[in-house]
């Protein structure tokens, strides 16, 4: 096969495939943008939920500790559990 035959083969077979791959990649990029936005929104929501859980855990730990202290004081320091 001569040089021109190789060039023609490339033009006829490889270049159309490359164009199709490039077009598909562009379509995928368009579809991925909303997905990435949604994932970012979900991530922000999860971070906020985690922060809120930490706050509630801290608050409840404080309440439990205060309740335990009150119980110990009311029982004259006698531990009635554990």
Steps between C-alpha positions, in 0.01 A plus 500: 500500500639837404501817708186636341317174562591516869382862521173408330449207737558726798255758365237237426524287816685662786395864474123425507554279807698774672226753420236268645708450815546876534125561454415236760747654743337840454156348567629331814649826626162669458330219694762494774468868591157464669611178669806671645282791619258261669785309667638828628158592642468160668849532644412838649184354648694210654754737651218702656334184634831386650546837668148485643554144629818615676309788662220273620748242632684770694174637640374155602832405658481815712143422604587140588800612703285756685231240568759255632644769726154585632426135571827453684431811708145386578619158615770647726776379274383138494519361150184298441594371157800354324 
